[in-house]
Amino acid sequence: MKEAGVAPSGYNLFTGDKRPLGDAGQPAWGVWLSGIHQGAPPGEAIENALRWLQQATGAQVGVLFLPDPSGEQVEFAYVAGARADELRGFRLRPSDALVAPTLLNREVWRYHAETYQEPIGAIATGIAVPLSGLPHSAIALLNRDAPFEDAHLALLEQTATPIELLLRLQQTQTQLEQRERALKWLSRLPRRLGADLSLQHALEAIESLMRKVAPEGGGVWLYDENRRTLLLAMQYGADALPEQVALDALPSGWTDAPVETFWGGRRYRAYPLALAEQPMGLLALALPADAPDALEWLPPLLGHIALTLSNALLYEQTAQRAQHMAKLYDLSLQLGETQGLREVLRLLCRTAHELIPHDYTIVYLPSRREPDRLAPVYTEPLNEALLAHSPDAQYSLPGWVFAFNAPIAAPDLPQHPQNLKEPLPGGFASALAAPLQVAERTLGTILLLTESPREFTLSEVELLFTLANTGALRLHTLERTHA
């Protein structure tokens, strides 16, 4: 005769066998599924099924083990019976669990002995079966007064399939909710952006999304113009984030898939931002201890985020170029009314300071006394050391620009090959130089110097080249007038 509360051998959850189950009764799948239809979460039905199993078999504890978001540990995802609230949410490595054969090798586990296992404590009896479609998962029943029987194992195996279906239903519902939230943000994006297409406004709109996904902090980094470094464009949260991120400091493969990294002792998940398979930056979110699934609804939006930022960058670059062209046009008007050489050079150097950040500007023209030398004719601001140095007209940095009619960007000036034979005085760190040319003729060189190391962007090189051509045209006119 079977004990009270134990389902007889041969009872099938799916065939509708109505044989009595003792005090535990029958699993009320109809009632539980009806609750889901009315809006209850699938997890509620899972808890009911686990509680029914625990009561039907006389086990003290029933546990549903599921992998945590990291995949490295398993979690007591659902617990029924003794100390349920205390045990729920506990995590451990699969290899450390007593049910390791089920979690790791997909084997049925039967146990009858005396052992002690944290956090449950003393374990005398137990059975466990895997969920066939979910790795590192299992349903376990522990500590029945007598050893578990074949009938109990049959109940456990029969219940595993509907529980797995409920878990997949729960996952599907979560994905649908995430898509709905993503679509809601996308639908509001045009109104958020409005007529302001600036990068700052675009970043503010993206920040609002990031705060919903990861309230604890995050940031966006975009490539510098030379595509050698990622520069911090936006951040929020209490923790400081790096102003620059070197590409070799990121985990390999970061441009292809999300990776995890650490800044300031905090773990972040970093997502690549790319447009038409061309990387443009990085978005990173601070991960809380349990790495919630909310982060998973961000990846489908990354393409939209990248497109928004790309349009904002294009808008700002176009506006900046228009501003530069207006400044150069204004310079050409002023130069057209200027008759003196010194005043032309003053306007040229002043505009260079306005357009490109640097410390000193110097203009070289061919020396009349030494044909193989360049003469420093104007500096802004005044620098006696530079004015006293007449570099070689070919074997020096300004001389190379003059001789070969080509610009030079030297972020590491002391080590630049063209600056080694006749180094520029003053201990400057970086330089940018362009020829003053009209058609094929070079009139001189304009040189920008910085006291701190810096990279000059391609657009800055192009801008100085255009500025130099504008000034050279006026110098050529004055030369012909006074010839």
Secondary structure as a PSIPRED ss2 file (coil, helix, strand):
# PSIPRED VFORMAT (PSIPRED V4.0)

   1 M C   1.000  0.000  0.000
   2 K C   1.000  0.000  0.000
   3 E C   1.000  0.000  0.000
   4 A C   1.000  0.000  0.000
   5 G C   1.000  0.000  0.000
   6 V C   1.000  0.000  0.000
   7 A C   1.000  0.000  0.000
   8 P C   1.000  0.000  0.000
   9 S C   1.000  0.000  0.000
  10 G C   1.000  0.000  0.000
  11 Y C   1.000  0.000  0.000
  12 N C   1.000  0.000  0.000
  13 L C   1.000  0.000  0.000
  14 F C   1.000  0.000  0.000
  15 T C   1.000  0.000  0.000
  16 G C   1.000  0.000  0.000
  17 D C   1.000  0.000  0.000
  18 K C   1.000  0.000  0.000
  19 R C   1.000  0.000  0.000
  20 P C   1.000  0.000  0.000
  21 L C   1.000  0.000  0.000
  22 G H   0.000  1.000  0.000
  23 D H   0.000  1.000  0.000
  24 A H   0.000  1.000  0.000
  25 G C   1.000  0.000  0.000
  26 Q C   1.000  0.000  0.000
  27 P C   1.000  0.000  0.000
  28 A C   1.000  0.000  0.000
  29 W H   0.000  1.000  0.000
  30 G H   0.000  1.000  0.000
  31 V H   0.000  1.000  0.000
  32 W H   0.000  1.000  0.000
  33 L H   0.000  1.000  0.000
  34 S H   0.000  1.000  0.000
  35 G H   0.000  1.000  0.000
  36 I H   0.000  1.000  0.000
  37 H H   0.000  1.000  0.000
  38 Q C   1.000  0.000  0.000
  39 G C   1.000  0.000  0.000
  40 A C   1.000  0.000  0.000
  41 P C   1.000  0.000  0.000
  42 P H   0.000  1.000  0.000
  43 G H   0.000  1.000  0.000
  44 E H   0.000  1.000  0.000
  45 A H   0.000  1.000  0.000
  46 I H   0.000  1.000  0.000
  47 E H   0.000  1.000  0.000
  48 N H   0.000  1.000  0.000
  49 A H   0.000  1.000  0.000
  50 L H   0.000  1.000  0.000
  51 R H   0.000  1.000  0.000
  52 W H   0.000  1.000  0.000
  53 L H   0.000  1.000  0.000
  54 Q H   0.000  1.000  0.000
  55 Q H   0.000  1.000  0.000
  56 A H   0.000  1.000  0.000
  57 T H   0.000  1.000  0.000
  58 G C   1.000  0.000  0.000
  59 A C   1.000  0.000  0.000
  60 Q C   1.000  0.000  0.000
  61 V E   0.000  0.000  1.000
  62 G E   0.000  0.000  1.000
  63 V E   0.000  0.000  1.000
  64 L E   0.000  0.000  1.000
  65 F E   0.000  0.000  1.000
  66 L E   0.000  0.000  1.000
  67 P E   0.000  0.000  1.000
  68 D C   1.000  0.000  0.000
  69 P C   1.000  0.000  0.000
  70 S C   1.000  0.000  0.000
  71 G C   1.000  0.000  0.000
  72 E C   1.000  0.000  0.000
  73 Q C   1.000  0.000  0.000
  74 V E   0.000  0.000  1.000
  75 E E   0.000  0.000  1.000
  76 F E   0.000  0.000  1.000
  77 A E   0.000  0.000  1.000
  78 Y E   0.000  0.000  1.000
  79 V E   0.000  0.000  1.000
  80 A E   0.000  0.000  1.000
  81 G E   0.000  0.000  1.000
  82 A C   1.000  0.000  0.000
  83 R C   1.000  0.000  0.000
  84 A H   0.000  1.000  0.000
  85 D H   0.000  1.000  0.000
  86 E H   0.000  1.000  0.000
  87 L H   0.000  1.000  0.000
  88 R C   1.000  0.000  0.000
  89 G C   1.000  0.000  0.000
  90 F C   1.000  0.000  0.000
  91 R E   0.000  0.000  1.000
  92 L E   0.000  0.000  1.000
  93 R C   1.000  0.000  0.000
  94 P H   0.000  1.000  0.000
  95 S H   0.000  1.000  0.000
  96 D H   0.000  1.000  0.000
  97 A C   1.000  0.000  0.000
  98 L C   1.000  0.000  0.000
  99 V C   1.000  0.000  0.000
 100 A H   0.000  1.000  0.000
 101 P H   0.000  1.000  0.000
 102 T H   0.000  1.000  0.000
 103 L H   0.000  1.000  0.000
 104 L H   0.000  1.000  0.000
 105 N H   0.000  1.000  0.000
 106 R C   1.000  0.000  0.000
 107 E C   1.000  0.000  0.000
 108 V C   1.000  0.000  0.000
 109 W E   0.000  0.000  1.000
 110 R E   0.000  0.000  1.000
 111 Y E   0.000  0.000  1.000
 112 H E   0.000  0.000  1.000
 113 A E   0.000  0.000  1.000
 114 E E   0.000  0.000  1.000
 115 T E   0.000  0.000  1.000
 116 Y E   0.000  0.000  1.000
 117 Q E   0.000  0.000  1.000
 118 E C   1.000  0.000  0.000
 119 P C   1.000  0.000  0.000
 120 I C   1.000  0.000  0.000
 121 G E   0.000  0.000  1.000
 122 A E   0.000  0.000  1.000
 123 I E   0.000  0.000  1.000
 124 A E   0.000  0.000  1.000
 125 T E   0.000  0.000  1.000
 126 G E   0.000  0.000  1.000
 127 I E   0.000  0.000  1.000
 128 A E   0.000  0.000  1.000
 129 V E   0.000  0.000  1.000
 130 P E   0.000  0.000  1.000
 131 L C   1.000  0.000  0.000
 132 S C   1.000  0.000  0.000
 133 G C   1.000  0.000  0.000
 134 L C   1.000  0.000  0.000
 135 P C   1.000  0.000  0.000
 136 H C   1.000  0.000  0.000
 137 S C   1.000  0.000  0.000
 138 A E   0.000  0.000  1.000
 139 I E   0.000  0.000  1.000
 140 A E   0.000  0.000  1.000
 141 L E   0.000  0.000  1.000
 142 L E   0.000  0.000  1.000
 143 N C   1.000  0.000  0.000
 144 R C   1.000  0.000  0.000
 145 D C   1.000  0.000  0.000
 146 A C   1.000  0.000  0.000
 147 P C   1.000  0.000  0.000
 148 F C   1.000  0.000  0.000
 149 E C   1.000  0.000  0.000
 150 D H   0.000  1.000  0.000
 151 A H   0.000  1.000  0.000
 152 H H   0.000  1.000  0.000
 153 L H   0.000  1.000  0.000
 154 A H   0.000  1.000  0.000
 155 L H   0.000  1.000  0.000
 156 L H   0.000  1.000  0.000
 157 E H   0.000  1.000  0.000
 158 Q H   0.000  1.000  0.000
 159 T H   0.000  1.000  0.000
 160 A H   0.000  1.000  0.000
 161 T H   0.000  1.000  0.000
 162 P H   0.000  1.000  0.000
 163 I H   0.000  1.000  0.000
 164 E H   0.000  1.000  0.000
 165 L H   0.000  1.000  0.000
 166 L H   0.000  1.000  0.000
 167 L H   0.000  1.000  0.000
 168 R H   0.000  1.000  0.000
 169 L H   0.000  1.000  0.000
 170 Q H   0.000  1.000  0.000
 171 Q H   0.000  1.000  0.000
 172 T H   0.000  1.000  0.000
 173 Q H   0.000  1.000  0.000
 174 T H   0.000  1.000  0.000
 175 Q H   0.000  1.000  0.000
 176 L H   0.000  1.000  0.000
 177 E H   0.000  1.000  0.000
 178 Q H   0.000  1.000  0.000
 179 R H   0.000  1.000  0.000
 180 E H   0.000  1.000  0.000
 181 R H   0.000  1.000  0.000
 182 A H   0.000  1.000  0.000
 183 L H   0.000  1.000  0.000
 184 K H   0.000  1.000  0.000
 185 W H   0.000  1.000  0.000
 186 L H   0.000  1.000  0.000
 187 S H   0.000  1.000  0.000
 188 R H   0.000  1.000  0.000
 189 L H   0.000  1.000  0.000
 190 P H   0.000  1.000  0.000
 191 R H   0.000  1.000  0.000
 192 R H   0.000  1.000  0.000
 193 L H   0.000  1.000  0.000
 194 G C   1.000  0.000  0.000
 195 A C   1.000  0.000  0.000
 196 D C   1.000  0.000  0.000
 197 L C   1.000  0.000  0.000
 198 S C   1.000  0.000  0.000
 199 L H   0.000  1.000  0.000
 200 Q H   0.000  1.000  0.000
 201 H H   0.000  1.000  0.000
 202 A H   0.000  1.000  0.000
 203 L H   0.000  1.000  0.000
 204 E H   0.000  1.000  0.000
 205 A H   0.000  1.000  0.000
 206 I H   0.000  1.000  0.000
 207 E H   0.000  1.000  0.000
 208 S H   0.000  1.000  0.000
 209 L H   0.000  1.000  0.000
 210 M H   0.000  1.000  0.000
 211 R H   0.000  1.000  0.000
 212 K H   0.000  1.000  0.000
 213 V H   0.000  1.000  0.000
 214 A C   1.000  0.000  0.000
 215 P C   1.000  0.000  0.000
 216 E C   1.000  0.000  0.000
 217 G C   1.000  0.000  0.000
 218 G E   0.000  0.000  1.000
 219 G E   0.000  0.000  1.000
 220 V E   0.000  0.000  1.000
 221 W E   0.000  0.000  1.000
 222 L E   0.000  0.000  1.000
 223 Y E   0.000  0.000  1.000
 224 D C   1.000  0.000  0.000
 225 E C   1.000  0.000  0.000
 226 N C   1.000  0.000  0.000
 227 R C   1.000  0.000  0.000
 228 R C   1.000  0.000  0.000
 229 T E   0.000  0.000  1.000
 230 L E   0.000  0.000  1.000
 231 L E   0.000  0.000  1.000
 232 L E   0.000  0.000  1.000
 233 A E   0.000  0.000  1.000
 234 M E   0.000  0.000  1.000
 235 Q E   0.000  0.000  1.000
 236 Y E   0.000  0.000  1.000
 237 G C   1.000  0.000  0.000
 238 A C   1.000  0.000  0.000
 239 D C   1.000  0.000  0.000
 240 A C   1.000  0.000  0.000
 241 L C   1.000  0.000  0.000
 242 P C   1.000  0.000  0.000
 243 E C   1.000  0.000  0.000
 244 Q E   0.000  0.000  1.000
 245 V E   0.000  0.000  1.000
 246 A E   0.000  0.000  1.000
 247 L H   0.000  1.000  0.000
 248 D H   0.000  1.000  0.000
 249 A H   0.000  1.000  0.000
 250 L C   1.000  0.000  0.000
 251 P C   1.000  0.000  0.000
 252 S C   1.000  0.000  0.000
 253 G C   1.000  0.000  0.000
 254 W C   1.000  0.000  0.000
 255 T C   1.000  0.000  0.000
 256 D C   1.000  0.000  0.000
 257 A C   1.000  0.000  0.000
 258 P C   1.000  0.000  0.000
 259 V E   0.000  0.000  1.000
 260 E E   0.000  0.000  1.000
 261 T E   0.000  0.000  1.000
 262 F E   0.000  0.000  1.000
 263 W E   0.000  0.000  1.000
 264 G C   1.000  0.000  0.000
 265 G C   1.000  0.000  0.000
 266 R E   0.000  0.000  1.000
 267 R E   0.000  0.000  1.000
 268 Y E   0.000  0.000  1.000
 269 R E   0.000  0.000  1.000
 270 A E   0.000  0.000  1.000
 271 Y E   0.000  0.000  1.000
 272 P E   0.000  0.000  1.000
 273 L E   0.000  0.000  1.000
 274 A E   0.000  0.000  1.000
 275 L E   0.000  0.000  1.000
 276 A C   1.000  0.000  0.000
 277 E C   1.000  0.000  0.000
 278 Q E   0.000  0.000  1.000
 279 P E   0.000  0.000  1.000
 280 M E   0.000  0.000  1.000
 281 G E   0.000  0.000  1.000
 282 L E   0.000  0.000  1.000
 283 L E   0.000  0.000  1.000
 284 A E   0.000  0.000  1.000
 285 L E   0.000  0.000  1.000
 286 A E   0.000  0.000  1.000
 287 L C   1.000  0.000  0.000
 288 P C   1.000  0.000  0.000
 289 A C   1.000  0.000  0.000
 290 D C   1.000  0.000  0.000
 291 A C   1.000  0.000  0.000
 292 P C   1.000  0.000  0.000
 293 D H   0.000  1.000  0.000
 294 A H   0.000  1.000  0.000
 295 L H   0.000  1.000  0.000
 296 E H   0.000  1.000  0.000
 297 W H   0.000  1.000  0.000
 298 L C   1.000  0.000  0.000
 299 P H   0.000  1.000  0.000
 300 P H   0.000  1.000  0.000
 301 L H   0.000  1.000  0.000
 302 L H   0.000  1.000  0.000
 303 G H   0.000  1.000  0.000
 304 H H   0.000  1.000  0.000
 305 I H   0.000  1.000  0.000
 306 A H   0.000  1.000  0.000
 307 L H   0.000  1.000  0.000
 308 T H   0.000  1.000  0.000
 309 L H   0.000  1.000  0.000
 310 S H   0.000  1.000  0.000
 311 N H   0.000  1.000  0.000
 312 A H   0.000  1.000  0.000
 313 L H   0.000  1.000  0.000
 314 L H   0.000  1.000  0.000
 315 Y H   0.000  1.000  0.000
 316 E H   0.000  1.000  0.000
 317 Q H   0.000  1.000  0.000
 318 T H   0.000  1.000  0.000
 319 A H   0.000  1.000  0.000
 320 Q H   0.000  1.000  0.000
 321 R H   0.000  1.000  0.000
 322 A H   0.000  1.000  0.000
 323 Q H   0.000  1.000  0.000
 324 H H   0.000  1.000  0.000
 325 M H   0.000  1.000  0.000
 326 A H   0.000  1.000  0.000
 327 K H   0.000  1.000  0.000
 328 L H   0.000  1.000  0.000
 329 Y H   0.000  1.000  0.000
 330 D H   0.000  1.000  0.000
 331 L H   0.000  1.000  0.000
 332 S H   0.000  1.000  0.000
 333 L H   0.000  1.000  0.000
 334 Q H   0.000  1.000  0.000
 335 L H   0.000  1.000  0.000
 336 G H   0.000  1.000  0.000
 337 E C   1.000  0.000  0.000
 338 T C   1.000  0.000  0.000
 339 Q C   1.000  0.000  0.000
 340 G C   1.000  0.000  0.000
 341 L H   0.000  1.000  0.000
 342 R H   0.000  1.000  0.000
 343 E H   0.000  1.000  0.000
 344 V H   0.000  1.000  0.000
 345 L H   0.000  1.000  0.000
 346 R H   0.000  1.000  0.000
 347 L H   0.000  1.000  0.000
 348 L H   0.000  1.000  0.000
 349 C H   0.000  1.000  0.000
 350 R H   0.000  1.000  0.000
 351 T H   0.000  1.000  0.000
 352 A H   0.000  1.000  0.000
 353 H H   0.000  1.000  0.000
 354 E H   0.000  1.000  0.000
 355 L H   0.000  1.000  0.000
 356 I C   1.000  0.000  0.000
 357 P C   1.000  0.000  0.000
 358 H C   1.000  0.000  0.000
 359 D C   1.000  0.000  0.000
 360 Y E   0.000  0.000  1.000
 361 T E   0.000  0.000  1.000
 362 I E   0.000  0.000  1.000
 363 V E   0.000  0.000  1.000
 364 Y E   0.000  0.000  1.000
 365 L E   0.000  0.000  1.000
 366 P E   0.000  0.000  1.000
 367 S C   1.000  0.000  0.000
 368 R C   1.000  0.000  0.000
 369 R C   1.000  0.000  0.000
 370 E C   1.000  0.000  0.000
 371 P C   1.000  0.000  0.000
 372 D C   1.000  0.000  0.000
 373 R E   0.000  0.000  1.000
 374 L E   0.000  0.000  1.000
 375 A E   0.000  0.000  1.000
 376 P E   0.000  0.000  1.000
 377 V E   0.000  0.000  1.000
 378 Y E   0.000  0.000  1.000
 379 T E   0.000  0.000  1.000
 380 E E   0.000  0.000  1.000
 381 P C   1.000  0.000  0.000
 382 L C   1.000  0.000  0.000
 383 N C   1.000  0.000  0.000
 384 E H   0.000  1.000  0.000
 385 A H   0.000  1.000  0.000
 386 L H   0.000  1.000  0.000
 387 L H   0.000  1.000  0.000
 388 A C   1.000  0.000  0.000
 389 H C   1.000  0.000  0.000
 390 S C   1.000  0.000  0.000
 391 P C   1.000  0.000  0.000
 392 D E   0.000  0.000  1.000
 393 A C   1.000  0.000  0.000
 394 Q C   1.000  0.000  0.000
 395 Y C   1.000  0.000  0.000
 396 S C   1.000  0.000  0.000
 397 L H   0.000  1.000  0.000
 398 P H   0.000  1.000  0.000
 399 G H   0.000  1.000  0.000
 400 W H   0.000  1.000  0.000
 401 V H   0.000  1.000  0.000
 402 F H   0.000  1.000  0.000
 403 A H   0.000  1.000  0.000
 404 F H   0.000  1.000  0.000
 405 N C   1.000  0.000  0.000
 406 A C   1.000  0.000  0.000
 407 P C   1.000  0.000  0.000
 408 I E   0.000  0.000  1.000
 409 A E   0.000  0.000  1.000
 410 A E   0.000  0.000  1.000
 411 P C   1.000  0.000  0.000
 412 D C   1.000  0.000  0.000
 413 L H   0.000  1.000  0.000
 414 P H   0.000  1.000  0.000
 415 Q H   0.000  1.000  0.000
 416 H C   1.000  0.000  0.000
 417 P H   0.000  1.000  0.000
 418 Q H   0.000  1.000  0.000
 419 N H   0.000  1.000  0.000
 420 L C   1.000  0.000  0.000
 421 K C   1.000  0.000  0.000
 422 E C   1.000  0.000  0.000
 423 P C   1.000  0.000  0.000
 424 L C   1.000  0.000  0.000
 425 P C   1.000  0.000  0.000
 426 G C   1.000  0.000  0.000
 427 G C   1.000  0.000  0.000
 428 F C   1.000  0.000  0.000
 429 A C   1.000  0.000  0.000
 430 S E   0.000  0.000  1.000
 431 A E   0.000  0.000  1.000
 432 L E   0.000  0.000  1.000
 433 A E   0.000  0.000  1.000
 434 A E   0.000  0.000  1.000
 435 P E   0.000  0.000  1.000
 436 L E   0.000  0.000  1.000
 437 Q E   0.000  0.000  1.000
 438 V E   0.000  0.000  1.000
 439 A C   1.000  0.000  0.000
 440 E C   1.000  0.000  0.000
 441 R E   0.000  0.000  1.000
 442 T E   0.000  0.000  1.000
 443 L E   0.000  0.000  1.000
 444 G E   0.000  0.000  1.000
 445 T E   0.000  0.000  1.000
 446 I E   0.000  0.000  1.000
 447 L E   0.000  0.000  1.000
 448 L E   0.000  0.000  1.000
 449 L E   0.000  0.000  1.000
 450 T E   0.000  0.000  1.000
 451 E C   1.000  0.000  0.000
 452 S C   1.000  0.000  0.000
 453 P C   1.000  0.000  0.000
 454 R C   1.000  0.000  0.000
 455 E C   1.000  0.000  0.000
 456 F C   1.000  0.000  0.000
 457 T C   1.000  0.000  0.000
 458 L H   0.000  1.000  0.000
 459 S H   0.000  1.000  0.000
 460 E H   0.000  1.000  0.000
 461 V H   0.000  1.000  0.000
 462 E H   0.000  1.000  0.000
 463 L H   0.000  1.000  0.000
 464 L H   0.000  1.000  0.000
 465 F H   0.000  1.000  0.000
 466 T H   0.000  1.000  0.000
 467 L H   0.000  1.000  0.000
 468 A H   0.000  1.000  0.000
 469 N H   0.000  1.000  0.000
 470 T H   0.000  1.000  0.000
 471 G H   0.000  1.000  0.000
 472 A H   0.000  1.000  0.000
 473 L H   0.000  1.000  0.000
 474 R H   0.000  1.000  0.000
 475 L H   0.000  1.000  0.000
 476 H H   0.000  1.000  0.000
 477 T H   0.000  1.000  0.000
 478 L H   0.000  1.000  0.000
 479 E H   0.000  1.000  0.000
 480 R H   0.000  1.000  0.000
 481 T H   0.000  1.000  0.000
 482 H C   1.000  0.000  0.000
 483 A C   1.000  0.000  0.000
